[in-house]
């Protein structure tokens, strides 16, 4: 009986070994495909690859403004379901300063007004930015003041507003998205211009009026409620 069934037994063993080898190859293939999928998902969430941190640019009185307008370099652009996200960081006096800017994907109304553009803190970099603005604005704040975790403001898309009024977006740079931001304090409303150039990889925070400086600083520290 043993001799009769030995060929069958050997055949079964051969089939088991063959199937096992194919299963191992299939497992390797599945793992490889999973890794590729994870890589693709990461690329989708992180957006463009990181860019170099460049020195902070402070626009002088000779430019359009009061000498406290700044330009930060965009180091990363990404997005989620609701917002396009800009990571803006520049160097200044051997320190980095910056913030995250979330621009809503929700459509504005017919005149370009929307809600909301959000600033989010990067921690130390954003605290450095707050104190740099305080120095440029010539407005003292406490040495331990910190950039608020989240600052959400209403805004108007200036190009959309121009279209609603004049039928065109004006003569501005087509690569630059231009917004006016509205910061509310206890007793006043402050305004600030935000310009974003995704191609040139920079963002600007420009003053509407130097009388709004205190209101803007209050909002950025979370003391506007």
LOSEDREN-705531 format. One line per 4 residues: number of its first residue (from 1); for each residue x, y, z of N, C-alpha, C. Coordinates in pm, 1 decimal, decimal comma. Example, Ala and Ser with C-alpha at 12.3 -4.5 7.8 and 13.67 -1.06 7.14 Angstrom:
2
1 = 1319,0/-569,0/780,0/1230,0/-450,0/780,0/1320,0/-330,0/780,0  1285,0/-225,0/708,0/1367,0/-106,0/714,0/1290,0/3,0/787,0
***
This chain:
225
1 = 83,4/-120,4/0,0/0,0/0,0/0,0/85,8/123,9/0,0  195,8/121,9/69,5/284,0/238,0/76,1/340,0/270,5/-62,5  380,7/164,0/-135,2/436,8/185,4/-267,7/332,2/236,0/-365,7  209,8/196,3/-346,4/102,9/237,8/-437,6/76,1/387,0/-426,2
5 = 76,5/439,2/-301,8/35,9/578,4/-281,1/152,8/676,5/-277,4  276,6/627,8/-283,6/391,5/717,7/-280,9/390,2/818,8/-395,4  365,0/778,8/-519,3/358,6/879,1/-628,7/252,5/986,2/-603,2  138,4/943,0/-552,2/31,3/1039,4/-522,3/76,7/1135,3/-413,8
9 = 140,6/1080,1/-311,2/190,3/1162,2/-200,3/293,0/1265,3/-250,5  382,9/1217,1/-336,2/485,6/1307,1/-391,4/422,8/1417,2/-475,5  317,9/1379,7/-549,2/248,5/1478,4/-632,9/182,7/1586,0/-546,8  122,2/1539,7/-437,6/56,5/1634,8/-346,4/158,5/1728,8/-285,5
13 = 272,3/1675,2/-243,8/377,8/1757,5/-186,2/430,3/1859,1/-286,0  444,7/1814,7/-410,0/491,2/1904,0/-516,8/393,1/2019,0/-539,1  263,4/1982,2/-541,8/160,6/2085,0/-563,3/158,0/2184,7/-447,5  171,4/2134,5/-326,0/171,3/2223,2/-208,5/289,0/2319,2/-215,0
17 = 408,1/2264,5/-248,7/528,2/2347,3/-257,4/515,4/2453,3/-365,1  459,2/2414,0/-480,0/442,6/2508,3/-591,3/346,1/2619,9/-553,8  232,2/2579,6/-492,9/132,7/2680,2/-452,7/191,4/2774,8/-349,2  267,8/2720,4/-255,0/330,6/2802,3/-150,7/425,9/2905,6/-211,1
21 = 507,7/2860,0/-309,2/601,0/2952,3/-374,4/527,5/3065,1/-446,4  416,3/3028,8/-514,2/337,0/3130,7/-583,8/272,2/3227,4/-485,1  230,0/3174,7/-370,2/169,4/3260,4/-268,4/270,6/3359,8/-213,6  395,7/3314,2/-196,0/501,4/3405,1/-149,1/524,2/3517,7/-249,3
25 = 528,1/3481,8/-378,0/546,1/3584,2/-481,4/428,6/3681,6/-483,3  307,4/3626,6/-465,3/189,1/3711,2/-463,3/191,6/3805,3/-343,8  237,3/3756,6/-228,5/245,2/3840,5/-108,2/342,4/3954,7/-129,0  458,1/3924,1/-190,6/556,6/4028,8/-219,5/496,7/4133,6/-312,5
29 = 421,2/4088,2/-413,2/358,0/4179,7/-507,5/256,0/4269,1/-437,6  174,9/4209,5/-348,8/73,8/4286,7/-275,8/139,3/4393,6/-188,9  248,4/4357,0/-119,8/319,1/4453,2/-34,4/376,9/4567,3/-117,8  434,4/4532,5/-233,0/491,7/4635,3/-320,5/384,7/4731,5/-368,8
33 = 268,0/4675,8/-408,6/158,6/4761,9/-455,1/107,3/4851,0/-342,7  102,0/4797,9/-220,6/56,6/4877,6/-105,8/151,6/4993,2/-78,9  282,7/4966,2/-90,6/381,5/5072,6/-68,4/370,1/5181,0/-173,3  346,1/5140,2/-298,3/328,1/5238,4/-405,1/204,6/5323,2/-378,6
37 = 95,7/5256,5/-331,9/-26,6/5330,2/-301,9/-6,0/5432,1/-192,2  67,8/5393,4/-86,4/96,0/5486,2/23,0/177,2/5604,3/-25,9  272,4/5576,6/-112,9/356,2/5684,5/-166,4/273,2/5783,1/-246,3  179,5/5729,1/-326,1/93,5/5817,2/-405,7/4,7/5902,4/-316,7
41 = -49,5/5843,4/-209,3/-134,1/5918,7/-117,0/-56,4/6028,2/-47,4  68,4/5998,4/-10,8/150,5/6099,2/54,4/178,4/6214,6/-38,3  203,4/6184,7/-165,9/228,5/6291,2/-262,9/106,0/6378,5/-281,2  -12,2/6316,3/-276,7/-134,9/6392,5/-294,7/-156,7/6488,4/-179,9
45 = -128,1/6446,9/-56,7/-154,0/6530,2/59,4/-46,7/6635,7/79,7  78,0/6603,9/44,2/186,1/6698,0/71,3/201,1/6804,2/-35,5  147,9/6778,8/-153,7/153,9/6879,7/-258,2/292,7/6890,2/-317,3  332,6/7012,3/-352,3/460,8/7033,4/-418,0/575,5/7003,8/-322,6
49 = 689,0/6969,2/-381,4/805,4/6939,6/-299,2/854,8/7065,6/-230,4  927,9/7047,1/-121,2/973,7/7159,7/-42,3/1068,2/7249,8/-119,0  1061,8/7378,7/-89,9/1149,9/7477,1/-150,7/1239,1/7537,2/-43,1  1345,7/7598,5/-86,9/1444,6/7652,7/6,1/1388,2/7770,0/84,7
53 = 1433,4/7782,0/209,3/1398,4/7896,7/292,8/1486,6/8014,6/251,5  1424,5/8125,3/216,5/1498,2/8243,0/171,6/1489,8/8353,6/277,4  1580,0/8449,9/273,0/1576,4/8559,6/370,4/1447,6/8640,7/361,1  1402,8/8688,6/474,6/1286,0/8775,5/480,3/1314,0/8904,9/405,1
57 = 1214,4/8949,9/329,1/1225,2/9077,9/259,5/1132,8/9177,8/327,3  1188,2/9289,6/371,0/1109,8/9397,6/430,0/1108,0/9512,3/330,0  989,0/9547,7/286,8/976,0/9656,7/190,1/992,9/9789,5/262,1  1074,1/9876,6/207,3/1107,4/10002,4/273,0/1002,8/10109,2/244,4
61 = 1023,2/10226,8/305,2/931,3/10339,5/284,1/928,0/10384,1/139,1  1033,1/10352,0/64,5/1035,5/10392,2/-76,1/936,0/10311,9/-158,2  898,8/10195,0/-106,6/798,3/10114,2/-174,4/659,5/10160,9/-130,5  559,0/10097,4/-187,7/420,9/10134,1/-154,9/386,7/10081,1/-15,8
65 = 383,7/10168,7/84,0/352,8/10125,1/219,0/417,1/10215,2/322,4  423,7/10166,4/448,0/478,2/10246,1/558,8/605,2/10183,1/615,3  671,4/10100,9/536,4/797,3/10042,8/579,4/785,5/9916,7/661,5  665,9/9858,4/671,5/647,7/9738,2/753,4/584,7/9623,9/674,8
69 = 588,5/9632,1/542,9/538,6/9523,7/459,3/647,3/9418,0/445,5  608,7/9291,3/446,4/708,3/9184,5/441,2/674,3/9081,4/334,4  778,6/9013,1/288,8/762,8/8902,9/193,5/831,1/8779,5/250,3  755,0/8669,3/257,8/804,7/8540,4/306,1/812,0/8441,9/190,0
73 = 907,2/8351,5/194,8/918,2/8250,3/90,1/824,1/8134,0/119,6  759,5/8083,1/15,1/674,4/7964,8/27,4/763,6/7841,9/17,2  762,8/7759,3/120,8/846,0/7639,5/121,3/767,7/7513,6/85,1  634,9/7519,4/90,8/554,1/7404,4/54,2/411,4/7448,4/23,3
77 = 352,5/7384,6/-76,4/212,1/7407,3/-111,2/142,3/7272,2/-111,2  32,9/7261,5/-37,2/-44,5/7138,3/-32,5/-192,2/7174,3/-29,3  -276,6/7074,9/-13,5/-419,7/7102,5/-5,0/-492,1/6987,6/62,6  -608,8/7020,5/115,7/-699,9/6918,2/165,8/-835,2/6940,2/99,6
81 = -938,9/6878,0/151,5/-1069,2/6888,5/86,4/-1125,3/7030,0/86,8  -1088,9/7110,7/186,7/-1151,5/7241,8/202,0/-1060,1/7360,5/173,2  -928,5/7339,6/173,0/-837,3/7454,2/163,2/-713,0/7423,0/81,2  -653,9/7528,8/27,5/-519,6/7522,2/-26,3/-428,0/7576,0/82,7
85 = -316,9/7507,5/106,6/-234,1/7537,1/223,7/-94,6/7579,9/180,0  -53,2/7694,1/232,2/79,3/7747,4/200,7/163,0/7751,4/328,6  278,9/7691,0/322,3/374,0/7699,9/432,7/476,8/7805,3/394,4  478,8/7915,4/469,8/565,9/8028,7/438,0/667,4/8048,7/549,1
89 = 794,3/8033,4/516,6/901,4/8049,3/614,6/1017,4/8125,2/551,4  1070,7/8222,8/623,0/1190,6/8294,8/580,0/1286,1/8306,2/697,7  1409,7/8337,8/667,2/1511,2/8354,7/771,3/1533,1/8502,7/799,4  1566,7/8532,5/925,1/1592,7/8670,9/964,7/1678,2/8669,3/1091,2
93 = 1795,3/8729,6/1084,1/1885,5/8734,6/1200,5/1909,9/8596,3/1260,9  1942,7/8500,8/1173,5/1978,0/8364,4/1213,4/1861,8/8286,3/1274,7  1739,9/8335,8/1256,8/1621,5/8262,7/1303,0/1522,8/8251,8/1188,4  1439,7/8148,4/1194,0/1333,8/8132,7/1095,7/1203,3/8187,8/1151,4
97 = 1124,8/8247,2/1061,8/992,5/8295,4/1102,1/893,1/8264,2/991,2  768,7/8238,2/1029,5/670,7/8203,3/927,5/538,0/8157,9/986,0  455,2/8100,2/900,0/321,1/8056,9/938,4/263,4/7967,4/831,6  150,1/7905,0/863,3/70,3/7831,6/765,9/-48,7/7917,0/726,9
101 = -80,1/7919,6/597,8/-194,5/7996,8/548,0/-290,0/7902,0/477,3  -412,7/7894,8/527,4/-516,2/7810,7/466,7/-613,0/7901,5/390,3  -618,1/7884,5/259,2/-710,3/7962,3/175,6/-826,2/7871,9/136,3  -944,8/7908,1/177,0/-1061,9/7824,9/153,4/-1087,4/7802,4/4,2
105 = -1135,9/7681,7/-28,6/-1175,0/7650,4/-165,9/-1320,4/7689,8/-193,4  -1390,1/7726,8/-88,0/-1530,6/7765,8/-102,8/-1540,4/7892,1/-186,6  -1630,6/7892,8/-280,6/-1644,6/8007,1/-370,1/-1690,5/8131,0/-294,1  -1637,8/8244,7/-336,3/-1680,4/8371,6/-277,2/-1816,4/8410,5/-333,6
109 = -1876,8/8515,3/-275,6/-2002,6/8562,6/-330,9/-1975,0/8639,1/-461,1  -2074,3/8698,3/-518,4/-2059,8/8764,2/-647,6/-1960,6/8878,3/-649,5  -1928,3/8934,3/-533,9/-1836,1/9046,9/-527,5/-1698,7/9009,8/-471,9  -1675,3/8882,8/-450,8/-1543,1/8838,9/-407,1/-1526,6/8825,3/-256,4
113 = -1631,8/8847,2/-178,7/-1620,3/8835,5/-32,5/-1636,3/8689,5/10,0  -1555,0/8649,0/106,7/-1559,7/8511,0/152,1/-1521,8/8497,2/298,3  -1533,4/8374,3/347,6/-1504,1/8344,0/487,4/-1466,4/8196,6/496,2  -1343,4/8157,7/525,1/-1244,4/8245,3/584,3/-1106,1/8201,4/533,2
117 = -1012,0/8294,2/545,6/-870,9/8261,6/530,8/-815,8/8245,5/672,3  -736,9/8141,3/691,5/-691,3/8107,4/826,6/-539,4/8104,8/834,2  -485,8/8169,6/937,9/-344,3/8160,5/972,0/-331,1/8057,5/1084,6  -233,4/7968,7/1072,4/-207,1/7873,0/1179,0/-60,7/7880,2/1220,0
121 = -39,5/7861,2/1347,7/95,1/7874,4/1402,9/182,6/7753,7/1370,3  310,5/7782,2/1345,0/412,7/7679,3/1330,8/493,7/7663,6/1458,6  449,3/7731,9/1565,3/524,2/7728,1/1689,7/625,8/7841,6/1696,9  751,4/7808,2/1721,2/856,0/7907,7/1739,1/868,6/8000,2/1619,0
125 = 858,3/7944,7/1497,4/869,8/8028,1/1376,6/762,1/8136,6/1372,4  640,2/8100,7/1412,5/531,1/8198,1/1410,9/543,9/8300,1/1523,6  593,9/8254,6/1639,2/620,3/8349,2/1748,0/725,3/8451,6/1704,3  827,1/8405,6/1633,0/929,3/8497,2/1581,1/868,6/8597,5/1482,8
129 = 776,2/8549,2/1400,6/709,3/8638,3/1305,4/629,2/8744,9/1378,7  557,6/8705,7/1482,8/478,9/8800,5/1561,1/567,6/8911,8/1617,2  680,6/8875,0/1673,7/768,9/8975,1/1734,3/839,7/9059,4/1628,4  862,3/9002,7/1510,8/918,4/9081,6/1401,3/819,0/9187,5/1356,4
133 = 692,9/9150,1/1342,5/589,8/9247,3/1305,8/575,6/9354,5/1413,1  582,9/9314,0/1538,9/574,3/9410,7/1647,9/685,3/9514,9/1636,9  805,8/9469,5/1604,0/918,3/9562,0/1589,7/899,6/9653,5/1469,4  854,0/9597,0/1358,1/832,5/9677,7/1238,0/717,9/9777,0/1256,8
137 = 613,9/9733,3/1328,4/498,4/9819,3/1352,5/524,8/9923,6/1461,2  637,2/9904,5/1533,3/670,3/9994,1/1645,4/560,3/9991,9/1751,7  511,2/9871,8/1776,2/408,7/9848,8/1878,1/460,4/9742,7/1974,8  478,3/9778,9/2100,7/534,1/9686,1/2197,9/432,4/9579,3/2237,6
141 = 479,9/9456,5/2246,6/400,6/9348,0/2301,7/487,1/9277,0/2406,1  424,5/9197,3/2488,5/498,8/9126,1/2591,9/602,1/9033,5/2528,5  717,3/9020,8/2594,6/824,4/8937,3/2541,5/785,1/8790,3/2533,5  684,5/8749,6/2612,3/640,1/8610,9/2608,2/513,8/8592,1/2522,6
145 = 476,8/8695,5/2446,0/359,8/8684,0/2359,1/383,6/8577,5/2252,4  278,4/8503,2/2222,6/288,4/8397,0/2123,6/182,8/8413,3/2014,8  217,5/8367,2/1897,6/124,0/8366,1/1785,7/8,2/8272,3/1820,2  -113,6/8315,9/1796,4/-230,5/8232,5/1826,9/-226,0/8102,4/1746,6
149 = -282,0/7996,1/1803,1/-284,0/7867,9/1733,2/-354,2/7879,5/1598,6  -467,4/7949,3/1598,7/-546,1/7966,0/1476,8/-607,2/8105,7/1473,5  -595,9/8172,3/1359,8/-658,1/8304,1/1340,1/-734,9/8299,0/1208,3  -867,7/8302,5/1215,3/-951,7/8298,6/1095,6/-1014,7/8435,2/1072,4
153 = -1007,3/8482,4/948,8/-1058,9/8615,6/916,3/-1143,7/8609,7/789,8  -1235,8/8702,1/778,9/-1309,3/8717,9/654,2/-1220,0/8793,4/556,1  -1255,4/8789,0/428,8/-1167,8/8848,1/327,8/-1246,9/8888,4/204,3  -1180,7/8962,4/117,0/-1233,2/8988,9/-17,0/-1122,8/8958,2/-116,3
157 = -1156,7/8878,8/-216,9/-1066,3/8851,3/-327,6/-1068,5/8974,9/-417,6  -959,0/9048,4/-419,9/-958,4/9178,6/-487,4/-977,7/9167,1/-638,0  -931,7/9060,9/-698,6/-951,6/9044,1/-842,6/-1097,9/9015,0/-873,8  -1160,7/8931,6/-790,9/-1303,2/8904,3/-810,8/-1386,0/9029,3/-785,6
161 = -1345,1/9107,7/-686,4/-1416,0/9232,5/-658,2/-1404,5/9328,9/-776,9  -1284,5/9338,0/-834,9/-1264,5/9425,9/-950,5/-1350,2/9381,3/-1068,7  -1361,9/9250,0/-1086,2/-1446,1/9198,7/-1194,3/-1591,7/9238,1/-1174,1  -1637,0/9231,6/-1049,3/-1777,6/9262,8/-1021,0/-1808,1/9410,9/-1041,3
165 = -1705,7/9495,1/-1023,8/-1725,8/9640,1/-1035,8/-1695,7/9690,6/-1176,3  -1580,4/9648,1/-1229,2/-1535,2/9703,2/-1357,8/-1542,5/9603,2/-1472,5  -1575,7/9480,2/-1443,5/-1585,8/9380,5/-1549,0/-1454,0/9313,8/-1582,9  -1345,8/9350,0/-1515,2/-1215,7/9287,0/-1538,0/-1140,1/9283,9/-1405,8
169 = -1033,4/9202,0/-1402,2/-956,2/9186,9/-1278,6/-845,6/9289,7/-1265,5  -840,3/9385,4/-1358,9/-739,9/9490,8/-1350,6/-609,6/9450,5/-1417,3  -503,9/9526,7/-1388,4/-375,5/9507,5/-1455,5/-272,1/9438,9/-1366,8  -315,0/9376,9/-1260,3/-221,2/9312,2/-1169,5/-157,8/9187,7/-1229,6
173 = -58,9/9134,7/-1161,0/11,0/9013,2/-1203,9/-85,5/8895,4/-1198,4  -98,0/8824,0/-1309,8/-192,3/8712,1/-1316,1/-150,6/8596,3/-1226,1  -22,2/8592,2/-1186,9/26,4/8484,9/-1100,5/2,6/8512,1/-951,9  -42,7/8632,6/-920,7/-58,1/8672,9/-781,0/-205,6/8675,7/-741,7
177 = -239,6/8602,1/-636,7/-373,7/8609,8/-577,3/-371,5/8719,9/-472,4  -464,1/8813,7/-482,7/-463,0/8930,8/-395,7/-589,4/8934,0/-309,0  -566,4/8944,5/-178,8/-677,2/8945,7/-83,8/-663,5/9063,1/12,3  -777,5/9111,9/56,4/-780,2/9203,9/169,7/-843,0/9128,7/286,0
181 = -772,7/9127,2/399,5/-818,9/9054,3/518,0/-877,1/9150,9/620,1  -978,1/9104,7/693,3/-1045,0/9188,5/792,1/-1029,4/9126,8/930,8  -958,4/9198,4/1018,7/-935,4/9154,0/1156,1/-1023,5/9235,0/1250,1  -1099,0/9166,4/1334,5/-1188,2/9235,0/1428,2/-1129,2/9231,8/1568,3
185 = -1129,0/9347,7/1634,8/-1089,2/9354,4/1775,5/-1212,3/9391,5/1857,0  -1193,5/9418,8/1984,9/-1306,4/9453,9/2070,1/-1375,8/9580,9/2023,2  -1296,4/9678,8/1979,0/-1354,5/9808,7/1947,2/-1327,1/9856,9/1805,4  -1260,7/9775,9/1724,3/-1221,8/9825,5/1593,6/-1206,2/9709,2/1496,2
189 = -1189,3/9743,3/1369,1/-1162,0/9645,2/1264,4/-1034,4/9687,1/1193,8  -943,1/9594,5/1177,4/-818,6/9622,4/1107,1/-814,3/9548,4/974,8  -735,2/9599,7/882,4/-724,8/9538,9/750,5/-578,4/9515,6/715,6  -555,9/9412,6/636,6/-420,9/9376,8/594,7/-432,0/9312,5/457,0
193 = -337,7/9342,9/369,2/-335,2/9279,6/237,8/-252,7/9151,3/243,3  -302,2/9047,5/178,3/-229,7/8922,3/163,1/-216,6/8892,8/14,2  -92,6/8885,1/-33,4/-65,5/8851,5/-172,8/7,7/8719,2/-177,6  -37,7/8629,3/-265,2/21,9/8496,2/-275,9/62,4/8469,5/-420,2
197 = 189,7/8439,2/-440,3/240,4/8404,6/-573,1/289,9/8260,3/-568,0  207,4/8167,9/-615,5/243,3/8026,3/-611,9/358,1/7995,4/-706,9  365,1/8068,4/-817,9/471,5/8046,0/-915,7/604,7/8100,3/-865,1  602,1/8222,4/-814,1/723,1/8284,3/-761,1/760,9/8236,0/-623,2
201 = 671,5/8157,5/-559,7/694,2/8099,3/-427,5/716,1/8206,0/-319,6  622,2/8300,2/-310,1/629,1/8397,4/-201,1/490,1/8443,0/-160,6  480,9/8491,2/-37,5/360,0/8557,1/11,2/399,9/8691,1/71,6  310,9/8787,1/60,7/334,2/8919,3/118,5/224,2/8952,6/217,8
205 = 263,2/9013,1/328,4/169,7/9073,9/422,8/194,6/9223,8/415,3  95,7/9296,3/359,6/113,9/9439,3/335,5/6,7/9519,0/409,5  46,8/9630,8/460,6/-44,7/9713,6/539,5/-145,7/9788,4/451,8  -266,7/9794,8/501,8/-368,8/9881,3/441,0/-355,3/10021,4/496,9
209 = -329,6/10030,4/626,5/-312,1/10158,2/694,0/-235,5/10132,4/823,0  -139,2/10216,0/853,5/-58,8/10193,7/974,2/-141,0/10208,2/1102,2  -259,5/10271,2/1093,5/-345,6/10282,3/1211,3/-406,7/10148,1/1251,6  -396,6/10047,6/1164,1/-452,0/9915,8/1194,0/-352,3/9824,5/1264,7
213 = -232,1/9871,8/1289,0/-125,6/9785,3/1340,8/-162,8/9717,6/1472,8  -215,7/9794,0/1565,5/-248,1/9737,9/1696,8/-356,0/9630,9/1686,5  -456,1/9655,9/1603,2/-564,7/9559,3/1585,7/-511,5/9428,3/1526,6  -424,3/9439,8/1427,3/-367,4/9320,7/1363,4/-286,2/9239,1/1464,0
217 = -204,5/9307,1/1545,2/-124,7/9235,7/1645,2/-213,3/9168,3/1749,3  -320,2/9235,4/1790,3/-413,5/9175,6/1886,1/-474,4/9047,9/1828,7  -511,1/9054,0/1700,5/-571,4/8936,6/1637,5/-472,0/8821,3/1627,1  -348,3/8852,0/1593,2/-248,2/8747,9/1575,6/-207,4/8681,8/1707,4
221 = -230,3/8751,5/1818,4/-201,9/8692,0/1949,4/-326,2/8631,2/2012,3  -439,2/8638,8/1942,5/-562,4/8582,2/1994,9/-630,9/8667,7/2097,9  -593,4/8796,7/2105,2/-652,0/8885,9/2206,6/-761,5/8974,7/2148,0  -818,6/8934,1/2033,6/-916,5/9019,5/1966,6/-1058,8/8990,7/2010,7
225 = -1078,5/8887,7/2093,2/-1216,1/8855,3/2136,1/-1259,3/8943,2/2253,2
***
